[in-house]
Amino acid sequence: MSDQTDEPLDVLLVTVREQYYIPKFLHGILDADHIRIVSLTTVPPTLGTKSMPVFLWDFFTRFGPSVFAQHVWFYGKYRLLDTVNRITGRGSPYSPRTLAQRHDLEYRHTEDVNTDEYVAYAESLSPDVLVSVAATQKFDSQLLDIPSKCAINIHSSLLPEYKGVSPSFWTLLHNEAQTGITVHYMTEELDGGAILRQEPLDIHNDDTLHTLNRRVAENGSKLLVAALEDIHAGAVNSTPMSDDGSYYSMPERDDVRQFVEQGNRFF
């Protein structure tokens, strides 16, 4: 039975403060029918609440100076472009903050989504749905319980395979022919909860980590909108998450070395 109404679905969207990929993930949802973003919140890209210097040093030691320099150049370039475009009001937005400004959305940055202050803020918004897009923090139950309908996450693999961090890296390292995108209910278990929608994505022979992540973002935007439209229409047909599958954490230095030796590239 459908419980769709003419009222829009009020969505609290939590994502990572990042330049380039996240605006591609979010673009479709901001223009979708029946969806109203009540707030766009960002968290640091530091995998939890560790400090940025600690995160950067950890990244440097794991990935080495060459890969580290590639990432600094890439994100530095788009951070500069985003700042210029935000000030001038012209050009493409390359950050959630600039995207929010362009769409006249409430924007908030928090170091930790589980603090009493942020939880109280989220409660004040009375969202129907809480959406996590590449957020780098685990959501506690007090936050997950706030939305009146559900909390959902979008993950860049065909769950339950490749749970955890950097699924695109691991699928390339393991020479997979296919990856995918999954929208699932959020629980306190990482990458757990029943699956709402899932879509496979072929990996091309010439894919770099960058090109694969870009296509995941572009296709993920459409899948997320479709899942939210299902929720709005009361037409969700979810599938339990299997206990099988695989989990991967941040790559170690040997994983990065093998990735490069196999002929894979980051950009």
VENRASUL-V49360 format. One record per helix or strand of 2 or more residues. SS is the DSSP state (H for helix, E for strand). FROM is the first residue (numbers start at 1). TO is the last residue. If there is no record, write none. Layout:
BEGIN
ss;from;to
SS;FROM;TO
SS;FROM;TO
END
This chain:
BEGIN
ss;from;to
E;9;16
H;21;30
E;35;43
H;52;88
H;96;102
E;107;109
H;116;125
E;129;133
H;141;144
E;150;155
E;163;164
H;167;173
E;178;185
E;195;202
H;209;233
E;247;248
H;253;261
END
